[in-house]
Amino acid sequence: MTLPLFFFYVFSIIAIASAFMVISARNPVHAVLFLILVFVNAAGLFMLAGAEFLALILIVVYVGAVAVLFLFVVMMLDVDFAQLRQGLLQYAPIGVVVGLVLLLELLLVAGSFVVSPDVASTAVLPIDGTIDNTRALGQVLYTRYVFLFQGAAAVLLVAMIGAIVLTLRHKPNVKRQDPNVQVGRKVSETLQVVKVKSGQGL
């Protein structure tokens, strides 16, 4: 057994076990932590496959942002999970049927999937073996698809601003800072010089 094959089995076994713990853990915080472990092992599999850009994106975006956000949301929200599990048995038969249908579809796709030997020759862009994947992806994104890339960034920016505006609520009893008032304050309004004699206090 070669060293890459050994690490492939290690990452795969840990990822599958962690994925099972995500859906079986009773504590939602533990489930999110196991999800982070799944992402880390999936990044290791991407590194073994030579897709280092996808591995770094998986660590930076999913582990560093999405999973941590899930963890903070789960820890901050006071969710009554016992009440959510009350109707679990009621919808269990429907869930089993849907799961079996999805499993059957996956088996049909996996059984009929065949890689054509002339796939590489039908590529739209020529594959340059002298540069790594990250540099090749950057050259394609920022040259050929730069307008589409910027358009996707603008859509994400608008979505982020819209989410902030929709969730912003001004409560009357909450004190808020006004930057214009803070910047416009004079020194006489904020600072008072007091002369204290020696041996005396204020």
KOLZA-777671 format. One line per 10 residues: their letters; for each residue x, y, z of N, C-alpha, C. Coordinates in nm, 2 decimals, padded with zeros to 4 digits, always signed. Each point is the difference from the previous one (the first is absolute). Example, Ala and Ser with C-alpha at 12.3 -4.5 7.8 and 13.67 -1.06 7.14 Angstrom:
residues 2
AS = +01.32,-00.57,+00.78,-00.09,+00.12,+00.00,+00.09,+00.12,+00.00 | -00.04,+00.11,-00.07,+00.09,+00.11,+00.00,-00.08,+00.11,+00.08;
end
This chain:
residues 202
MTLPLFFFYV = +00.08,-00.12,+00.00,-00.08,+00.12,+00.00,+00.09,+00.12,+00.00 | -00.03,+00.09,-00.09,+00.08,+00.13,-00.01,-00.05,+00.10,+00.10 | +00.08,+00.10,+00.02,-00.03,+00.10,+00.10,-00.13,+00.08,-00.04 | -00.01,+00.05,-00.13,-00.13,+00.07,-00.03,-00.12,-00.09,+00.02 | +00.01,-00.13,-00.04,-00.12,-00.09,+00.02,-00.03,-00.01,+00.15 | +00.10,-00.01,+00.08,-00.02,-00.01,+00.15,-00.07,+00.13,+00.05 | +00.04,+00.12,-00.04,-00.07,+00.12,+00.05,-00.14,+00.01,-00.06 | -00.02,-00.06,-00.12,-00.13,+00.01,-00.06,-00.10,-00.08,+00.08 | +00.04,-00.12,+00.05,-00.08,-00.08,+00.08,-00.02,+00.06,+00.14 | +00.10,+00.07,+00.05,-00.01,+00.06,+00.13,-00.10,+00.12,-00.01;
FSIIAIASAF = +00.02,+00.09,-00.10,-00.10,+00.11,-00.01,-00.14,-00.05,-00.03 | -00.01,-00.10,-00.08,-00.13,-00.05,-00.04,-00.08,-00.06,+00.12 | +00.07,-00.08,+00.08,-00.06,-00.06,+00.11,-00.04,+00.10,+00.10 | +00.08,+00.10,+00.03,-00.03,+00.10,+00.10,-00.11,+00.09,-00.05 | +00.00,+00.03,-00.13,-00.11,+00.08,-00.06,-00.14,-00.07,+00.01 | +00.00,-00.13,-00.03,-00.13,-00.07,+00.00,-00.04,-00.01,+00.15 | +00.09,-00.03,+00.09,-00.04,-00.02,+00.14,-00.05,+00.14,+00.05 | +00.06,+00.11,-00.03,-00.04,+00.13,+00.04,-00.13,+00.04,-00.06 | -00.02,-00.04,-00.12,-00.13,+00.03,-00.07,-00.12,-00.07,+00.07 | +00.03,-00.13,+00.04,-00.10,-00.07,+00.08,-00.03,+00.06,+00.13;
MVISARNPVH = +00.11,+00.05,+00.07,-00.02,+00.07,+00.13,-00.07,+00.13,-00.01 | +00.01,+00.07,-00.12,-00.08,+00.12,-00.02,-00.15,-00.02,+00.01 | -00.05,-00.11,-00.06,-00.14,-00.02,+00.00,-00.05,-00.08,+00.12 | +00.10,-00.06,+00.08,-00.04,-00.08,+00.12,+00.03,+00.07,+00.13 | +00.07,+00.11,+00.00,+00.03,+00.06,+00.13,-00.12,+00.07,+00.05 | -00.02,-00.02,+00.13,-00.11,+00.07,+00.07,+00.02,+00.14,+00.03 | +00.12,+00.04,+00.02,+00.04,+00.14,+00.03,+00.02,+00.07,-00.13 | -00.07,+00.11,-00.04,+00.03,+00.06,-00.13,+00.13,+00.07,-00.01 | +00.06,+00.04,+00.12,+00.14,+00.05,-00.01,+00.10,-00.10,-00.04 | -00.02,-00.12,+00.06,+00.09,-00.11,-00.04,-00.02,-00.04,-00.15;
AVLFLILVFV = -00.12,+00.01,-00.05,-00.03,-00.03,-00.14,+00.08,+00.10,-00.09 | +00.00,+00.13,+00.04,+00.07,+00.10,-00.08,+00.15,-00.03,+00.00 | +00.05,-00.04,+00.12,+00.14,-00.03,+00.01,+00.04,-00.12,-00.08 | -00.09,-00.10,-00.01,+00.03,-00.11,-00.09,-00.01,+00.04,-00.14 | -00.09,+00.09,-00.04,+00.00,+00.05,-00.13,+00.13,+00.07,-00.04 | +00.06,+00.08,+00.09,+00.13,+00.06,-00.03,+00.10,-00.11,-00.02 | +00.00,-00.11,+00.07,+00.09,-00.11,-00.02,-00.02,-00.06,-00.14 | -00.13,-00.01,-00.04,-00.02,-00.05,-00.14,+00.06,+00.09,-00.10 | -00.02,+00.13,+00.01,+00.06,+00.09,-00.09,+00.16,-00.01,-00.01 | +00.06,-00.01,+00.12,+00.14,-00.01,+00.00,+00.05,-00.13,-00.07;
NAAGLFMLAG = -00.06,-00.11,+00.02,+00.04,-00.13,-00.06,-00.04,+00.01,-00.15 | -00.10,+00.06,-00.04,-00.03,+00.02,-00.14,+00.10,+00.09,-00.07 | +00.05,+00.10,+00.07,+00.11,+00.08,-00.05,+00.13,-00.09,-00.02 | +00.02,-00.09,+00.09,+00.11,-00.09,-00.02,-00.01,-00.09,-00.12 | -00.12,-00.04,-00.03,-00.03,-00.08,-00.12,+00.03,+00.08,-00.12 | -00.05,+00.13,+00.00,+00.03,+00.08,-00.12,+00.15,+00.02,-00.02 | +00.07,+00.02,+00.11,+00.15,+00.01,-00.02,+00.06,-00.12,-00.06 | -00.05,-00.12,+00.04,+00.05,-00.12,-00.06,-00.03,-00.01,-00.15 | -00.12,+00.05,-00.04,-00.04,+00.00,-00.14,+00.07,+00.11,-00.08 | +00.08,+00.08,+00.06,+00.07,+00.11,-00.07,-00.08,+00.13,-00.02;
AEFLALILIV = -00.12,+00.01,+00.07,-00.08,+00.12,-00.01,+00.02,+00.08,+00.13 | +00.12,+00.06,+00.00,+00.04,+00.08,+00.12,-00.09,+00.12,+00.02 | -00.05,+00.06,-00.11,-00.08,+00.12,+00.01,-00.13,-00.03,+00.07 | -00.07,-00.11,-00.04,-00.12,-00.04,+00.07,+00.02,-00.04,+00.14 | +00.12,-00.06,+00.03,+00.03,-00.03,+00.14,+00.01,+00.13,+00.09 | +00.07,+00.10,-00.05,+00.01,+00.12,+00.07,-00.13,+00.08,+00.01 | -00.08,+00.00,-00.10,-00.13,+00.06,+00.00,-00.09,-00.07,+00.11 | +00.01,-00.13,+00.00,-00.08,-00.08,+00.10,+00.04,+00.04,+00.14 | +00.13,+00.02,+00.02,+00.04,+00.04,+00.14,-00.03,+00.14,+00.03 | +00.03,+00.09,-00.09,-00.02,+00.14,+00.03,-00.15,+00.04,+00.00;
VYVGAVAVLF = -00.08,-00.04,-00.10,-00.14,+00.04,-00.01,-00.09,-00.08,+00.09 | +00.01,-00.13,-00.01,-00.10,-00.09,+00.07,+00.04,-00.01,+00.15 | +00.12,-00.04,+00.03,+00.04,-00.01,+00.14,+00.02,+00.13,+00.06 | +00.06,+00.10,-00.06,+00.03,+00.13,+00.06,-00.12,+00.09,+00.01 | -00.10,-00.02,-00.09,-00.11,+00.10,+00.00,-00.14,-00.07,+00.03 | -00.03,-00.10,-00.09,-00.13,-00.06,+00.01,-00.02,-00.08,+00.12 | +00.09,-00.09,+00.03,-00.01,-00.09,+00.11,+00.01,+00.08,+00.13 | +00.09,+00.09,+00.01,+00.01,+00.09,+00.12,-00.13,+00.08,+00.02 | -00.06,+00.05,-00.11,-00.13,+00.07,+00.01,-00.11,-00.09,+00.05 | +00.00,-00.13,-00.05,-00.10,-00.10,+00.05,+00.02,-00.02,+00.15;
LFVVMMLDVD = +00.13,-00.01,+00.04,+00.03,-00.02,+00.14,-00.05,+00.11,+00.09 | +00.02,+00.12,-00.04,-00.04,+00.12,+00.07,-00.15,+00.01,+00.01 | -00.07,-00.03,-00.11,-00.14,+00.01,-00.01,-00.06,-00.10,+00.09 | +00.05,-00.13,+00.00,-00.06,-00.10,+00.08,+00.03,+00.03,+00.15 | +00.11,+00.06,+00.03,+00.03,+00.03,+00.14,-00.08,+00.12,+00.05 | -00.03,+00.09,-00.08,-00.06,+00.12,+00.04,-00.16,-00.01,+00.00 | -00.05,-00.08,-00.09,-00.15,-00.02,+00.00,-00.04,-00.10,+00.11 | -00.11,+00.04,+00.07,-00.05,-00.09,+00.10,-00.11,-00.08,-00.07 | +00.04,-00.11,-00.06,-00.10,-00.08,-00.08,-00.03,-00.12,+00.09 | -00.13,-00.03,+00.01,-00.05,-00.11,+00.08,+00.00,-00.13,-00.09;
FAQLRQGLLQ = +00.11,-00.07,+00.00,+00.01,-00.12,-00.09,-00.09,-00.11,+00.04 | -00.04,-00.01,+00.13,-00.09,-00.10,+00.04,-00.14,+00.02,-00.06 | -00.04,+00.12,-00.02,-00.13,+00.03,-00.06,+00.01,-00.03,-00.15 | +00.12,+00.02,-00.06,+00.01,-00.02,-00.15,+00.00,-00.15,-00.03 | +00.04,-00.09,+00.10,+00.00,-00.14,-00.02,-00.13,-00.07,+00.03 | -00.10,+00.08,+00.04,-00.13,-00.07,+00.04,-00.07,-00.05,-00.12 | +00.01,+00.06,-00.12,-00.06,-00.05,-00.12,+00.09,-00.08,-00.09 | +00.11,-00.05,+00.06,+00.09,-00.08,-00.08,-00.06,-00.13,-00.05 | -00.06,-00.07,+00.09,-00.06,-00.13,-00.04,-00.11,+00.01,-00.10 | -00.07,+00.11,+00.00,-00.11,+00.03,-00.08,+00.04,+00.00,-00.15;
YAPIGVVVGL = +00.12,+00.07,-00.02,+00.05,+00.01,-00.14,+00.10,-00.10,-00.04 | +00.03,-00.09,+00.09,+00.11,-00.10,-00.03,-00.03,-00.09,-00.12 | -00.13,-00.05,-00.03,-00.02,-00.08,-00.12,+00.02,+00.08,-00.13 | -00.04,+00.13,+00.00,+00.03,+00.08,-00.12,+00.14,+00.02,-00.02 | +00.08,+00.02,+00.11,+00.14,+00.02,-00.01,+00.07,-00.12,-00.05 | -00.04,-00.12,+00.04,+00.06,-00.13,-00.04,-00.03,-00.02,-00.15 | -00.12,+00.03,-00.05,-00.03,-00.01,-00.14,+00.08,+00.09,-00.08 | +00.01,+00.13,+00.04,+00.08,+00.09,-00.08,+00.15,-00.04,+00.00 | +00.05,-00.05,+00.11,+00.14,-00.04,+00.01,+00.02,-00.12,-00.09 | -00.09,-00.10,-00.01,+00.02,-00.11,-00.09,-00.01,+00.04,-00.14;
VLLLELLLVA = -00.08,+00.10,-00.04,-00.01,+00.04,-00.13,+00.14,+00.07,-00.04 | +00.05,+00.09,+00.09,+00.13,+00.06,-00.03,+00.11,-00.10,-00.01 | +00.00,-00.10,+00.08,+00.10,-00.11,+00.00,-00.01,-00.07,-00.13 | -00.12,-00.03,-00.05,-00.02,-00.07,-00.13,+00.06,+00.08,-00.11 | -00.03,+00.13,+00.00,+00.05,+00.09,-00.11,+00.15,+00.01,+00.00 | +00.06,+00.01,+00.12,+00.15,+00.00,+00.01,+00.06,-00.13,-00.06 | -00.07,-00.11,+00.04,+00.06,-00.13,-00.05,-00.02,-00.01,-00.15 | -00.11,+00.05,-00.06,-00.01,+00.00,-00.14,+00.10,+00.09,-00.07 | +00.02,+00.11,+00.06,+00.10,+00.09,-00.06,+00.14,-00.05,+00.01 | +00.04,-00.06,+00.11,+00.13,-00.06,+00.02,+00.02,-00.12,-00.09;
GSFVVSPDVA = -00.11,-00.08,-00.02,+00.02,-00.12,-00.08,+00.01,+00.03,-00.15 | -00.06,+00.11,-00.05,+00.00,+00.03,-00.14,+00.10,+00.11,-00.04 | +00.08,+00.04,+00.10,+00.10,+00.11,-00.03,+00.12,-00.06,-00.06 | +00.04,+00.05,-00.12,+00.11,-00.05,-00.07,+00.08,+00.12,-00.05 | +00.13,+00.00,+00.03,+00.09,+00.11,-00.05,+00.05,-00.03,-00.14 | -00.04,+00.09,-00.09,+00.04,-00.02,-00.14,+00.15,+00.03,-00.01 | +00.07,-00.07,-00.08,+00.15,+00.02,-00.02,+00.03,+00.13,-00.07 | -00.09,+00.06,-00.08,+00.03,+00.12,-00.07,-00.06,+00.12,+00.07 | -00.01,-00.01,+00.13,-00.05,+00.12,+00.08,+00.10,+00.11,+00.00 | +00.13,-00.03,+00.02,+00.10,+00.10,+00.00,+00.02,+00.07,-00.13;
STAVLPIDGT = -00.02,-00.06,-00.11,+00.01,+00.06,-00.13,-00.11,+00.10,-00.03 | -00.11,-00.02,+00.07,-00.12,+00.09,-00.03,+00.00,+00.12,+00.10 | +00.10,+00.03,+00.07,+00.01,+00.11,+00.09,-00.01,+00.13,-00.07 | -00.07,+00.10,+00.05,-00.01,+00.13,-00.06,+00.13,+00.07,+00.00 | +00.07,+00.00,+00.12,+00.13,+00.06,+00.01,+00.11,-00.10,+00.00 | +00.11,+00.03,-00.06,+00.11,-00.10,+00.01,+00.06,-00.01,+00.14 | +00.04,-00.12,+00.03,+00.06,-00.02,+00.13,+00.15,+00.01,+00.00 | +00.05,+00.10,+00.08,+00.15,+00.02,+00.00,+00.05,-00.07,+00.12 | +00.09,-00.09,-00.02,+00.06,-00.08,+00.11,+00.11,+00.07,+00.07 | +00.05,+00.11,-00.05,+00.11,+00.07,+00.06,-00.03,+00.09,+00.12;
IDNTRALGQV = -00.13,+00.03,+00.02,-00.04,+00.09,+00.11,-00.10,-00.08,+00.09 | -00.01,+00.04,+00.12,-00.08,-00.07,+00.10,-00.15,+00.04,-00.02 | -00.09,-00.07,+00.07,-00.14,+00.02,-00.02,-00.05,+00.13,+00.05 | +00.06,+00.06,+00.11,-00.05,+00.12,+00.05,+00.03,+00.12,-00.10 | +00.12,-00.01,-00.05,+00.04,+00.11,-00.10,-00.08,-00.01,-00.13 | -00.03,-00.12,-00.04,-00.08,-00.02,-00.12,-00.14,+00.05,+00.02 | -00.06,-00.03,+00.11,-00.13,+00.04,+00.03,-00.01,+00.15,+00.01 | +00.10,+00.06,+00.06,+00.01,+00.15,+00.01,+00.01,+00.07,-00.13 | +00.08,-00.06,-00.09,+00.01,+00.05,-00.14,-00.13,+00.00,-00.07 | -00.07,-00.11,+00.01,-00.13,-00.02,-00.07,-00.11,+00.10,+00.06;
LYTRYVFLFQ = +00.00,+00.01,+00.13,-00.10,+00.08,+00.07,+00.02,+00.15,-00.03 | +00.12,+00.05,+00.00,+00.03,+00.14,-00.01,+00.03,+00.05,-00.14 | -00.01,-00.09,-00.10,+00.02,+00.04,-00.14,-00.12,-00.03,-00.08 | -00.04,-00.13,-00.01,-00.11,-00.04,-00.09,-00.14,+00.03,+00.07 | +00.00,-00.03,+00.13,-00.13,+00.01,+00.07,+00.00,+00.11,+00.10 | +00.07,+00.11,-00.02,+00.01,+00.10,+00.10,-00.13,+00.07,+00.02 | -00.08,+00.03,-00.11,-00.13,+00.07,+00.02,-00.10,-00.09,+00.07 | +00.00,-00.13,-00.03,-00.09,-00.09,+00.08,+00.04,-00.01,+00.14 | +00.13,+00.00,+00.03,+00.05,+00.00,+00.13,-00.03,+00.12,+00.08 | +00.01,+00.12,-00.06,-00.04,+00.12,+00.07,-00.15,+00.01,+00.02;
GAAAVLLVAM = -00.07,-00.05,-00.10,-00.15,+00.00,+00.01,-00.05,-00.09,+00.12 | +00.07,-00.12,+00.02,-00.03,-00.08,+00.11,+00.03,+00.07,+00.13 | +00.11,+00.07,+00.00,+00.04,+00.07,+00.13,-00.10,+00.11,+00.03 | -00.05,+00.07,-00.10,-00.10,+00.10,+00.02,-00.13,-00.05,+00.05 | -00.04,-00.12,-00.05,-00.12,-00.07,+00.05,+00.01,-00.03,+00.14 | +00.12,-00.06,+00.04,+00.02,-00.04,+00.14,+00.00,+00.13,+00.09 | +00.06,+00.11,-00.05,+00.00,+00.12,+00.08,-00.14,+00.05,+00.02 | -00.08,+00.00,-00.10,-00.14,+00.05,+00.02,-00.08,-00.09,+00.09 | +00.03,-00.13,-00.01,-00.07,-00.10,+00.09,+00.04,+00.03,+00.15 | +00.13,+00.03,+00.02,+00.05,+00.02,+00.13,-00.06,+00.13,+00.06;
IGAIVLTLRH = +00.00,+00.10,-00.08,-00.06,+00.13,+00.05,-00.15,-00.02,+00.02 | -00.07,-00.07,-00.08,-00.14,-00.03,+00.02,-00.03,-00.07,+00.13 | +00.08,-00.10,+00.03,-00.02,-00.08,+00.12,+00.03,+00.09,+00.12 | +00.09,+00.09,+00.00,+00.03,+00.09,+00.11,-00.12,+00.10,+00.01 | -00.05,+00.05,-00.10,-00.11,+00.10,+00.00,-00.13,-00.07,+00.06 | -00.02,-00.13,-00.05,-00.12,-00.07,+00.05,+00.00,-00.03,+00.15 | +00.12,-00.03,+00.05,+00.01,-00.04,+00.14,+00.03,+00.12,+00.09 | +00.02,+00.12,-00.05,+00.03,+00.11,+00.08,-00.13,+00.06,+00.07 | +00.00,+00.00,+00.13,-00.12,+00.05,+00.07,+00.04,+00.10,+00.10 | -00.06,+00.12,-00.01,+00.03,+00.11,+00.10,-00.10,-00.01,+00.11;
KPNVKRQDPN = +00.05,-00.03,+00.12,-00.08,-00.01,+00.12,+00.01,+00.14,+00.07 | -00.11,+00.04,+00.06,+00.01,+00.14,+00.07,+00.08,+00.00,+00.12 | +00.01,-00.11,+00.07,+00.06,-00.01,+00.13,+00.15,-00.04,+00.00 | +00.05,-00.01,-00.12,+00.14,-00.04,-00.02,+00.09,+00.13,-00.04 | +00.10,+00.02,+00.07,+00.09,+00.11,-00.03,+00.09,-00.03,-00.12 | +00.01,+00.09,-00.09,+00.08,-00.02,-00.12,+00.10,+00.12,-00.02 | +00.11,-00.03,-00.06,+00.10,+00.10,-00.03,-00.04,+00.08,-00.12 | +00.02,+00.13,+00.00,-00.01,+00.08,-00.12,+00.14,+00.06,-00.03 | +00.06,-00.05,-00.11,+00.13,+00.04,-00.03,+00.01,+00.15,-00.03 | -00.11,+00.06,-00.06,+00.01,+00.15,-00.03,+00.00,+00.08,+00.13;
VQVGRKVSET = -00.07,-00.04,+00.10,+00.00,+00.07,+00.13,+00.13,-00.02,+00.07 | +00.06,-00.12,-00.01,+00.13,-00.03,+00.07,+00.11,+00.09,-00.07 | +00.00,+00.00,-00.13,+00.10,+00.08,-00.07,-00.01,+00.15,+00.02 | -00.13,+00.05,+00.01,-00.02,+00.14,+00.02,+00.01,+00.05,+00.14 | +00.03,-00.08,+00.10,+00.01,+00.05,+00.13,+00.12,+00.09,+00.02 | -00.01,+00.10,+00.09,+00.11,+00.09,+00.02,+00.08,-00.05,+00.13 | +00.12,+00.05,+00.01,+00.08,-00.04,+00.11,-00.06,+00.04,+00.13 | -00.06,+00.12,+00.00,-00.06,+00.06,+00.13,-00.11,-00.09,+00.05 | -00.07,-00.07,-00.09,-00.11,-00.09,+00.04,+00.04,-00.13,+00.05 | +00.12,-00.04,-00.03,+00.05,-00.14,+00.04,+00.11,+00.00,+00.10;
LQVVKVKSGQ = +00.07,+00.12,+00.01,+00.12,+00.00,+00.09,-00.01,+00.12,+00.10 | +00.03,-00.03,+00.12,-00.01,+00.10,+00.11,+00.14,+00.00,+00.08 | +00.06,+00.11,+00.00,+00.13,+00.01,+00.07,-00.02,+00.05,+00.14 | +00.04,-00.08,+00.10,-00.02,+00.04,+00.14,+00.14,+00.01,+00.06 | +00.02,+00.12,+00.07,+00.12,+00.02,+00.07,-00.02,-00.05,+00.15 | +00.08,-00.09,+00.04,+00.00,-00.06,+00.13,+00.12,+00.04,+00.08 | -00.03,+00.06,+00.12,+00.12,+00.04,+00.08,+00.07,-00.13,+00.06 | +00.12,+00.02,+00.03,+00.08,-00.10,+00.05,-00.05,-00.05,+00.14 | -00.02,-00.13,+00.01,-00.05,-00.06,+00.12,-00.15,+00.00,+00.01 | -00.07,+00.04,-00.10,-00.15,+00.01,+00.00,-00.05,-00.09,-00.12;
GL = -00.12,-00.05,+00.03,-00.06,-00.08,-00.11,-00.11,+00.08,-00.06 | -00.07,-00.07,-00.09,-00.12,+00.06,-00.06,-00.12,+00.00,+00.09;
end
